[in-house]
Amino acid sequence: MKSIFEYRDYHLYLQEYYDERKRLGSFSWREFCRNAGFSSPNFLKLVCMGQSKLSKIKACQVAKSMGLVDYEEQYFYQLVAYGNAENNESQRAALLEMQRIALEHEVRVVDKEAFQYYESWKYPVIRELAPLMPGASPRDIAEECKEYVSAEEVRDVLSFLVKAGFLKKEDEKVYSQTAQTVIGSKEALPIAIRAMHKEMAIMAARAVDRYSVSERFFNGITLGVNQDAYKRIVEEIKACCKKVVAIANDCGNFDQVCRINFQFFPVTNKIVGKKHA
């Protein structure tokens, strides 16, 4: 069975633990539940199927029945907290704690680079800007950013980008982009990206008054849709994003870093089957 540190879903971890025990000998859900102190013989099977959840107390019982101790036990508790989280902040807190526990024991897990890359606008912007400025000092790079960033912050960002493989240091103060794209697990990346979306939206709001119409382009429409139309529009936006990236990649001598935000979101509740006198 894989190390617990390779799991992001406690339901899957429990299921694969059960499957492994059953493969090695006689084992049943009834026995699993009895070992964990549960009266219901099918409780843990229902948990694995997503039809029930583990509370903190029950998670403790299950961990002990599985023989988890020390940092593996603590990781399991965070795995359960992540799976049961009801909001983004709780999910993020659990995921970061999983990362901390794993890294303390030299185990790579849960997309640390993705979290840090999306912590601030500074990472993607400097990743694009640094290759444009061979020989530039961190202060030079900082002065070319529209938003404030210190030379020390630029130095730290460059160090991270090189260490994480997002930039390659060709020579002293000379950087090139690697082919590596920013990726993460399907669980971690959406949580990390939410923070970036919020920050970029604030920057876009400032840009309305900060730049002349010749320096920025803003457009928007308000329209009524149903679920089918919503999905089709999302696909069109995705296709447009791909075309925009292709155009940028075809530009061999770019001289500026820009940001595009596509924002498509509801401004009313769904009016379905509601009668109004």
N, C-alpha and C positions, 0 to 999 in steps of 0.2 A: 504494500500500500504506500502511496506517496506520502511525503512529509506533510504535516498539518499546515506548514507555511506555504504550501502551494495552493491552498484552498481559499476562495473568497466567498463560498456559499456553504453555510453550516449544514444545510439540508443534504447537499451532495456529500459532504464529509461523513455524516452519519450513515448515509446509504452505502457508501463505499467501505466504511468500517464494517457494517453488517455483512455486506457481500463477501468481504475478505474472511471474516470469522466463519461464515457459513461454508466457504470454499475449503477452509482448513479442517473443518469438522462439524459435528452436530451443533447447530446454533439456531435459535428462532427469535422472532420478535418478542414472544412471551418471555423468553429467558433474558433478553436484552432489557426489557422493561422491569422485570423482577430484580435484576442486578442493580438497576438504577433506583429502585424503591418505588416504582409506580404500580398501582393496583390494576390499572387498565392494561391488558395484554397487547393492545394495538396502538397505544399512545404514540410511541416513537415512529411507528410506521406512518401514522397520520402526520407527524411532524415532517418526515421526509417527503411526504406527498404535498406539503404546503397547506395542509388542512388544519394544522394546529401550530402553536409556537412554544418555544422554550422560554420560561421566565428565568430571571437570574438564579433563583433557588433551584429550579429544575435543571438549569445548565450546569450548576455545581454538582448536582447528583449524577448527571450523565458523564461529566468529565471524570469524576472519581471512578465510575463503573468502567470507563474505558482505559483507566490506568494513566491518565494524563496528570503530570505533576510539573511543578515549577513553571518555567516560561511557556511550555506547551499548553498548560492549563490556562494561563493568563491569556494566551493568544486565542484559545477557544472561546473564552468569555467575550473577547472583543469581536470575534467572528459572529457570535450570536447577537451581540449588540448591533453590529453592522446590518445583519439580516433582518433584525426587528425594527430598525430605525424608522421613524415616521416623518423625518424631515432631513433636509440636506445637511444641516449643521451637525446633527447627530451622526449621520452617515460618515461625514468627513472626519469627525473626531475619532470614531471607532477605527476608520481606515488608517488614519495617521498613527494611532496607538498600535495597531497591528504592525505597521511599518517600523515603529520604534523598537518593539519587542523583537522583531525578526532581525533588524540590523544589529542590535546589541549582541545577538548570537550568530552574527556573520551569515545571515540568510537574506538573499535578495528577494524582495517581494513588493507587491502593490504599487508599482509605478512611481517611485519617488521622483524621478526626473520629470514626469508629466505634471505632478503637483507643483514642483518648483517653477517649471517653465511657464505655467499659467498663473503664477502668483501675481504677476505684474506685467504691464505693457512693456516694461524695460527689456524683458528677455527676447520676445519676437522682434521688436524694433531694432535692438542692438545686433541681433543675429543677422538682420538684413543690412544694417548700416556699416558694421565693421569692415566687411570685404570691400566696401566702396571707398574706404579711407586708408589705404596701405601706408604705414608709417605714422599714423595718427596716434597721439597719446590718448589715454582715457579722458583727459580734460577736453581735448579737441572733439572727441566723439560726443561728450556730454553737451558741449556748446551747440552742436548741430541738432539736438533733439528739441522739439517744440515744447514738450512737457519737461518740467525740471527733474534733473537727475544729477547727482554729484559725481565727480571724477572717481571717488572711492567706490561708489555703487557700480559705475561702469566697469571698473577693474574687477570687482567681485562677479559681475554678470559674465564678463568675458572668461574668467577662470572657470565658472560653472559650465558655460557653453562648450568650452574645449574639453573639460573633464567628462561631460555627459555625451560628447560626440556630435554636438550640433554645429560646431565650428572646428576647423583644423588650423592650427598655428603653423604657417609656412615659414615664417621668419620672425624676428623681433618686431612686434607691432604690425605684423602682416597676417591676415586671416582669410580663409576661404570657407565657403559653405560645403559641408559634406552632403552626400546623397541621402543621408538619414533624415527621415521625417519624424515629426513628434508623434509618437504612438503611446498607447497605454491600454490597459484592459478595458473591456466594455463596462466594468463596474467603476473603475477609478476615474477614467477620463472625463465622463460627463460631469462628475462632481468638481473636478479641477477646472473645467472649462466655464462653469457657471460664474466663477469669480472673475474670469477674464471678460465675459460678456458684460457684466455689470460695470467693470472699469472702463471698457471701451465705449459703452453707451454714455457714460458721464463725459468722456472726452469728446464724443460726437456732439453732445448738447453744447459744450463750450465752443465747438468749432463753428456753430451757426453764427455767432457774433464775432468770433475771433478772426475769421478769414473772409475775404471778399468772394463774391460769387464766381470770380474767375479762378479762384484757388480751391474751391470745394463745390461739390454737387450734392444737393439734397432734393429728394422727391418722395412723394408718398401718396397713397390712395386709401380711401375707406370704402369697403365693399361688403355686401352680404354674400355668404357662402353656406354650403352644406358640407358634410363630412367628406363626400366624394370630391367636391371642388377643392376643399382644403388640401387633400392629399395630392391632387394634380398640381396645384399651385406650388406646393413644397417641392415636388419633383422638378418643376420648371426652374425654381430658384437654385436647386442643386445643380441642374444642368448649366445654368448661367454662371454659377461659381466656377465650374470646370472650364468654361470658355474664357472667363476672366483670367484664371491662372495660366491657361495656355497662351493668352496674349502677353501676359507679363513674362512668361518663360521665353517667349520668342523675342523679347526685347533684350538685345545684347549689351547695351550701354546705358542702363538705367542710372539716374542721378538723384533719386529721391525715394524715400520710403513712405507709402500711404497705407491707409486702412479702409476697408469696405465693411460696413455692417448691413446685413440683410435682417430686417426685423419684421416678422409677420405674426401677430398675436391678437387674441380676442379683446374687444373693448365692450362687449355686452355678454350677458348670460345667453345660453341657448334657449330659444323660444320654441319649445316643442310641446304640443298638446295643451298649451296654456290658453284659457279662455278669459277674455277681458270684456267686462260689461260696457 
